[in-house]
């Protein structure tokens, strides 16, 4: 295997998909917006803190767009939040494992709930990382983006946030 950087021009999909941020009105709408994303030079969209509509992954598979998906977040890492998080990601993987577009599962986005700040939270996160990798060993798993990396990770991340010039001051894909 040749190890070399793989550019992943990505955009958080809540900025592109459907101005209401609710369920897309049709499969054709999703596919059209994915084609717009590719035309802008993007090859990946990040599903931001939500469980995506199954049509989202179907359209990404069809159009050839990579998807980085993540769990919805919580305010406090309580026992109930841990249970909901585990059940939710298990359901996501069970339902969506067969979509080649999905390349990354994220457990926690930007340290919401402050998991990783306390030893018991880090232990839970390490356990979740190992468990998710067991459920789906074929994909990357991100623990807390970008604050905390599991020691077993074989991926080096260099994350740069840029706004493509074509998006400055615009909402892409909005009607009108």
C-alpha positions in Angstrom: 0.0 0.0 0.0 1.3 3.4 -0.9 0.7 5.9 1.8 0.1 9.4 0.5 -2.2 12.3 1.4 -5.7 12.0 0.1 -7.3 15.4 -0.4 -10.8 15.5 1.0 -12.5 18.8 0.1 -15.5 18.5 2.3 -18.4 20.7 3.4 -20.7 20.4 6.4 -24.0 19.4 4.7 -26.2 21.5 6.9 -24.8 24.4 4.9 -25.8 23.0 1.6 -28.8 20.7 1.9 -32.2 22.1 2.1 -32.6 25.6 3.5 -35.1 24.4 6.1 -32.7 21.8 7.6 -35.6 19.4 7.8 -36.4 16.3 5.6 -35.6 16.9 2.0 -38.6 17.1 -0.2 -37.4 14.5 -2.7 -34.6 12.2 -3.8 -34.2 14.4 -6.9 -33.5 17.4 -4.7 -30.8 15.6 -2.8 -29.2 14.3 -5.9 -29.3 17.7 -7.6 -27.6 19.3 -4.6 -25.0 16.6 -4.5 -24.2 17.2 -8.2 -23.8 21.0 -7.3 -21.4 20.1 -4.5 -19.3 18.0 -6.9 -19.4 20.8 -9.5 -17.9 23.1 -6.8 -15.0 20.6 -6.4 -16.2 18.9 -3.2 -15.8 15.1 -2.9 -17.2 14.7 0.6 -20.1 16.0 2.7 -20.2 15.8 6.4 -23.6 15.0 7.9 -23.6 17.3 10.9 -24.9 16.0 14.2 -27.9 14.1 12.9 -29.0 10.8 11.5 -29.4 11.3 7.7 -32.4 10.4 5.7 -31.6 7.0 3.9 -32.1 8.8 0.6 -29.1 10.9 1.4 -26.8 7.9 1.3 -28.5 6.4 -1.7 -28.0 9.7 -3.6 -24.3 9.9 -2.5 -23.7 6.3 -3.7 -25.2 7.1 -7.0 -23.4 10.5 -7.6 -20.1 9.2 -6.2 -19.8 11.6 -3.3 -18.1 10.5 0.0 -20.0 11.0 3.3 -18.6 11.7 6.7 -21.5 11.0 9.2 -21.8 11.6 12.9 -24.1 11.0 15.9 -26.5 13.7 17.1 -25.0 15.4 20.2 -26.0 15.8 23.8 -25.3 18.6 26.3 -24.1 16.3 29.2 -22.5 12.9 29.0 -24.9 11.2 31.4 -25.6 7.5 31.6 -28.7 8.0 29.5 -26.8 10.0 26.9 -24.2 7.2 26.7 -27.0 4.6 26.2 -28.7 6.7 23.5 -25.4 7.4 21.8 -24.6 3.7 21.7 -28.1 2.7 20.5 -28.1 5.4 17.9 -24.8 4.6 16.3 -25.6 0.9 16.3 -28.8 1.7 14.5 -27.0 3.9 12.0 -24.4 1.2 11.2 -27.1 -1.5 11.0 -29.2 0.5 8.6 -26.5 2.1 6.6 -23.4 -0.2 6.6 -23.9 -1.2 3.0 -23.5 2.4 1.5 -20.1 2.7 0.0 -20.3 6.5 0.2 -19.9 6.4 4.0 -16.3 6.7 4.9 -16.3 8.0 8.5 -18.4 7.5 11.6 -18.0 10.3 14.2 -18.9 9.6 17.8 -18.8 13.1 19.2 -18.5 16.4 17.3 -16.3 19.1 18.8 -16.3 17.8 22.4 -20.0 18.4 22.9 -20.9 17.1 26.3 -17.3 17.6 27.2 -16.4 13.9 26.8 -12.7 13.6 26.9 -12.1 16.1 29.6 -12.5 13.6 32.5 -10.9 10.2 32.9 -14.2 8.3 33.0 -15.4 10.2 29.8 -12.1 9.3 28.1 -12.6 5.6 29.1 -16.1 5.6 27.7 -14.9 7.2 24.5 -12.1 4.6 24.1 -14.7 1.9 24.7 -17.1 3.4 22.2 -14.2 3.7 19.6 -13.3 0.0 20.0 -16.9 -1.1 19.9 -17.8 1.0 16.8 -14.6 -0.4 15.1 -15.9 -3.9 15.9 -19.3 -3.1 14.4 -17.7 -1.6 11.3 -14.0 -2.3 10.9 -14.0 -1.0 7.3 -14.4 2.7 8.1 -12.6 5.4 9.9 -14.0 6.2 13.3 -13.5 9.7 14.8 -13.9 10.1 18.5 -14.0 13.8 19.2 -13.5 16.1 16.3 -10.8 17.4 16.5 -9.9 17.4 20.1 -9.1 13.8 21.0 -7.6 11.0 19.0 -7.5 7.3 20.0 -4.0 5.9 20.3 -4.8 3.1 17.9 -5.7 5.4 15.1 -3.6 5.0 12.0 -4.8 8.2 10.4 -3.1 11.5 10.6 -5.5 14.4 10.3 -4.7 17.8 9.0 -8.0 19.7 9.1 -8.1 23.1 7.4 -11.4 25.1 7.4 -11.8 27.2 4.3 -14.8 28.7 2.6 -14.6 28.2 -1.2 -14.8 31.5 -2.9 -17.9 30.4 -4.8 -19.7 30.0 -1.4 -18.8 33.3 0.2 -22.0 35.2 1.0 -24.2 32.6 -0.6 -26.4 29.7 0.3 -25.9 26.9 -2.2 -28.9 25.1 -3.5 -31.5 27.4 -2.2 -34.4 28.1 -4.5 -34.8 31.4 -6.1 
